Amino acid sequence: MTPHTGPDYSKEEHIAGLIEQISAYIEQFHHGSVELVSIEDDLIKVRLGGACAECELSTQTLQGWVAGTIRQFFPDVVVVAID
């Protein structure tokens, strides 16, 4: 039996995939979205859209769901929202 090895994704691909999954959840249950704008070393820029754009809880969404999920895999990253 050969050992299983997972796909060899880059850091950027992994982060983009995480953000896509988070955005799908937010879109389905909260009518908002998260869009990856750029990754520059350990700085990740995202844009909150839909219902999240004007929501007073968007800071909690950004730091709790988005940044919290990404930091589980990449603890040194900083996630910021841009307009």
Beta strands, then each sheet from edge to edge (+ up, - down):
strand 1: 32-40
strand 2: 43-50
strand 3: 78-81
sheet 1: 1+ 2- 3-
end
